[in-house]
Amino acid sequence: MVQTLINFKTAPGHQVLAAAGKQALRPGGYGATEQLLGWANLQPGETVLELAASFGHSAIALAQRYGVRVVGIEKNPDSVAQARANVEKVGLTDQVTIREGDIFHLDQVPETFDCVLAEAILTMQSAPGKAKILAGVRDRLQPGGRFLSHELLADGPNPEIIHKDLAAAIRVNAQPLSSDDWIAAYHRSGLNVQHHATGPMTLLNPQHIAQQEGLPTLITLGWNLLTRPVIRDRILTMRQVFRRHASHLGYIILCAQKLE
C-alpha cells in the first residue's frame, strides 16, 4: 500500500481519528450500522453498491456475512488498489468488485442494485451535492430497492452555528440536517424513508469506544493522545465541539425505498 504523509493540522477529522487508532468512524458507531443492516434484511445473492468503499473492509464484511455480491465505488486510486488486494487476499474476487469512480457520477455505473449503502458521506456535501448524489442513488436502485444511510444529525434552533463549529473542528464543510430535513431531501429525490432512528453523538465517548471497539482500541487512542501533540489538539477540539452541541448533535440512520 502506498503510504501518504498526512498534515494532521489540516487533514479531515476522520483521517486524524483513523491515524490515532479509532476504528468506528461513523457518528452512531457499530451499533447504529447494525440496526441499519437489520432493516435492510439482505438476502444471499442480492446486489449491493457501496459508496466510498475505502479499503474494502465493509464490502468484504457484507459479502462474507450475507452472501451478497458487492460493488464498491472509491475515488482514491491508492485506496482502490489496496481494497482490491484485500478482496483478493480473502478469496472474494468473484463476489466483491472495487471500482475507481466518483460518487457524483453514479451514472457511470452501468448496473442497478437491490441495495445502496452510504455512511457518513451525504453530511459532507452542500444541498446541491446531496441532491445530486441522492438522484444518482435512486437511478442505481432496482424498483423497490433499498437505500441505507448513516449520517450526522443537527436538530437545534441554530444549525448554522453547528455547521460553522464542525467545519472548524473537522476541516470539512459538514452540513448535517434535522430528521425532517433528511427525510424531505430523500423524498424529493424519489426515495421514501421507511425506517429511521436517531441517537447521541458518541464518536469520542471513552466508555462507548471501549464497549464497541474494545479496550485495546481505547488504549491505543489514549497513547496517541499522550504522545502526539498535533493529533491530541485536533481530537480534543473535535470532542469539545461534540460536547458543546451535545443536545442538538447526533446521528441518524435511514432506510429508504425507491419510489415506483
Backbone hydrogen bonds, N-H to C=O, Kabsch-Sander energy under -0.5 kcal/mol:
donor,donor_aa,acceptor,acceptor_aa,energy
8,F,6,I,-1.1
10,T,7,N,-1.3
11,A,7,N,-2.0
13,G,170,I,-2.1
15,Q,12,P,-1.0
16,V,12,P,-1.5
17,L,13,G,-2.5
18,A,14,H,-2.2
19,A,15,Q,-2.2
20,A,16,V,-1.5
21,G,18,A,-1.2
22,K,17,L,-2.6
25,L,23,Q,-0.8
29,G,26,R,-1.4
32,A,28,G,-1.2
33,T,29,G,-1.4
34,E,30,Y,-2.4
35,Q,31,G,-1.8
36,L,32,A,-2.1
37,L,33,T,-2.5
38,G,34,E,-1.9
39,W,35,Q,-1.8
40,A,36,L,-1.6
41,N,37,L,-1.4
42,L,37,L,-0.5
45,G,67,G,-2.4
46,E,43,Q,-2.2
48,V,69,R,-2.7
49,L,115,C,-2.5
50,E,48,V,-0.5
50,E,71,V,-2.6
51,L,49,L,-0.5
51,L,117,L,-2.6
52,A,73,I,-0.9
53,A,73,I,-2.1
56,G,53,A,-2.4
60,I,56,G,-2.5
61,A,57,H,-2.3
62,L,58,S,-2.5
63,A,59,A,-2.2
64,Q,60,I,-2.5
65,R,61,A,-2.5
66,Y,62,L,-2.5
67,G,63,A,-1.4
68,V,62,L,-0.7
69,R,46,E,-2.9
70,V,95,Q,-2.4
71,V,48,V,-2.8
72,G,97,T,-3.1
73,I,50,E,-2.7
74,E,99,R,-2.3
80,V,76,N,-2.2
81,A,77,P,-2.3
82,Q,78,D,-2.2
83,A,79,S,-2.9
84,R,80,V,-2.6
85,A,81,A,-1.9
86,N,82,Q,-2.4
87,V,83,A,-2.5
88,E,84,R,-2.4
89,K,85,A,-2.2
90,V,86,N,-1.3
91,G,88,E,-1.3
92,L,87,V,-2.2
95,Q,92,L,-1.9
96,V,92,L,-2.6
97,T,70,V,-2.7
99,R,72,G,-3.3
99,R,97,T,-0.5
101,G,74,E,-1.6
101,G,99,R,-0.5
105,H,102,D,-2.1
108,Q,105,H,-1.8
109,V,106,L,-1.8
113,F,140,R,-2.7
114,D,47,T,-0.9
115,C,47,T,-1.5
116,V,146,R,-2.2
117,L,49,L,-2.8
118,A,148,L,-2.4
120,A,150,H,-3.6
124,M,121,I,-0.9
125,Q,122,L,-2.1
130,K,126,S,-3.0
131,A,127,A,-2.3
132,K,128,P,-2.3
133,I,129,G,-2.3
134,L,130,K,-2.7
135,A,131,A,-2.2
136,G,132,K,-2.0
137,V,133,I,-2.5
138,R,134,L,-2.6
139,D,135,A,-2.0
140,R,136,G,-1.1
140,R,137,V,-0.8
141,L,137,V,-0.7
141,L,138,R,-1.1
142,Q,113,F,-2.9
144,G,258,K,-0.6
145,G,142,Q,-2.9
146,R,114,D,-2.5
147,F,256,A,-3.1
148,L,116,V,-3.0
148,L,146,R,-0.5
149,S,254,L,-2.3
150,H,118,A,-1.3
151,E,252,I,-3.0
153,L,250,G,-2.6
154,A,177,L,-2.2
155,D,248,H,-1.6
156,G,248,H,-0.6
161,I,158,N,-1.2
162,I,158,N,-1.2
163,H,159,P,-2.8
164,K,160,E,-2.1
165,D,161,I,-2.5
166,L,162,I,-2.8
167,A,163,H,-2.5
168,A,164,K,-1.9
169,A,165,D,-1.7
170,I,166,L,-3.2
171,R,167,A,-1.2
174,A,172,V,-2.7
175,Q,123,T,-3.4
177,L,152,L,-0.8
182,W,178,S,-2.6
183,I,179,S,-2.5
184,A,180,D,-2.4
185,A,181,D,-2.3
186,Y,182,W,-2.0
187,H,183,I,-2.4
188,R,184,A,-2.4
189,S,185,A,-0.9
189,S,186,Y,-0.7
190,G,187,H,-1.8
191,L,186,Y,-2.2
192,N,257,Q,-3.0
193,V,191,L,-0.7
194,Q,255,C,-2.6
195,H,255,C,-1.7
197,A,253,I,-1.9
199,G,251,Y,-1.6
201,M,249,L,-1.0
202,T,27,P,-1.2
202,T,200,P,-0.7
205,N,202,T,-1.7
209,I,205,N,-2.5
210,A,206,P,-2.4
211,Q,207,Q,-2.1
212,Q,208,H,-2.5
213,E,209,I,-2.8
214,G,209,I,-0.9
214,G,210,A,-0.7
218,L,214,G,-1.6
219,I,215,L,-2.6
220,T,216,P,-2.5
221,L,217,T,-2.6
222,G,218,L,-2.5
223,W,219,I,-2.6
224,N,220,T,-2.2
225,L,221,L,-1.9
226,L,222,G,-1.8
227,T,223,W,-2.2
228,R,224,N,-1.7
232,R,228,R,-2.6
233,D,229,P,-2.6
234,R,230,V,-2.1
235,I,231,I,-2.7
236,L,232,R,-2.6
237,T,233,D,-1.8
238,M,234,R,-2.1
239,R,235,I,-2.6
240,Q,236,L,-2.2
241,V,237,T,-1.9
242,F,238,M,-2.5
243,R,239,R,-2.5
244,R,240,Q,-2.6
245,H,241,V,-1.9
246,A,243,R,-1.3
248,H,245,H,-1.9
249,L,245,H,-1.0
250,G,153,L,-2.4
251,Y,199,G,-2.5
252,I,151,E,-2.6
253,I,197,A,-2.4
254,L,149,S,-2.4
255,C,195,H,-2.7
256,A,147,F,-2.7
256,A,254,L,-0.5
257,Q,192,N,-2.6
258,K,145,G,-2.3
259,L,190,G,-2.6
